[in-house]
Each structure stands twice: as structure tokens, then as C-alpha cells.
Amino acid sequence: MSKLEIRSPLPGTFYRASSPDVPPFKTEGDAVAADDTIGLIEVMKTFQQIPAGLDGKNIIFLVDNEEPVMAGQVIAEVDP
């Protein structure tokens, strides 16, 4: 079974939570719906929510928290 990819829409720094003292939007193994936020991308002190954009289960993050990402880079995979 192939995985579905969630890609970064823009370059910046990826964050899995809205601040360091709150739980991440999604944790490894969670199911996701298309409109679920899975993280934030920060570009020049502006934060953009990253929606899953698809329905799936068992999310696996390929990017660590606070890691730089490029536009189009796969940041997570889910099972269909």
C-alpha cells in the first residue's frame, strides 16, 4: 500500500505545535482529515497553518519540529 504525501506549500520553518508549551497539532500515528491542521510554517515572523489536505490514518512526520523546509518538500505521510 502506498502512502499519501503532505507537502509544504512554502519555504520556512516547520512547527508541530502553536507554541512550545502546548501539545502538537497531530502526533505520530494519528488519523487526519483534510481540514485538520498538522503544523505551522513560519516565514519572516508570519505563521501559516498547514492543513492535511487529505483524509488518512497513521500520520508519520518526515520533518522534525523547528526544522527548515522547502516549498514542495514532503513533511508527512499518511496511510489512505
N, C-alpha and C positions, 0 to 999 in steps of 0.2 A: 504494500500500500504506500503510495507516495504522500509526502507531506505537503501542506499548503503553506506558502510563504507570506509573511507580513514584512513589507519593506518600508524603509524610512522614506517619507515624502520629501525631505530636505536634509541638508547637512547641518550638523550641530553636535551637541552633547546630549546623550540619551539618559533619561532618568526614569527609574521604575516606580517612583513614588513622588507625590507632590511636595514633600519635604522630608528631611532625614528622620523626623520623629513620628512618622505615620507609616502604616503598613503599605507595601507595594500595591499598585492597582490590581495586578494579577501575579500569582505565584506559580512556580513550575507545576505542571500537571492540571491546572485549572482549565475548565471549559471557557470558551469565549463566544460572544455573539457579535455580529457585525458592528453594532454601535457601542460596544464596550471599549473604554479607554484602557490601553495596555501600558502607556507610558507618556512621557513628555520629551520633546526635543527643545533644547534651549539654543537660541541663536541671538547673539548680541543682547542678552538680558531679557529677551522675549520668549515666553514659553508657549509652545503649540501642543495641544493634546493629540496623541496618536491613537486613532480608533483601529480596532482589529480589522474592520473592513470585510470580514467574512465570519462564518459560523464554523466552529470546530471544537475539538476537545484536546486535552493533554498538551497545553502550550509549553514549548521549550524555548528559552531565550538564548540566542546566539551572541548577544552583546551584553557585556557587564554594565552594571549601574555606573553612571558618570563616565562612560566611555565615548569617545568621539565616533561619530558615524558619518557616512557619506550619503548623499541622495541616491536612492535605489538599493542601498545595502540591505540585505536580509537581516532583520533584527530578531525575528522569532519564527518558529514553525509550529503548526498545529496539525493534528490528525483530522481528516474530514469526518 
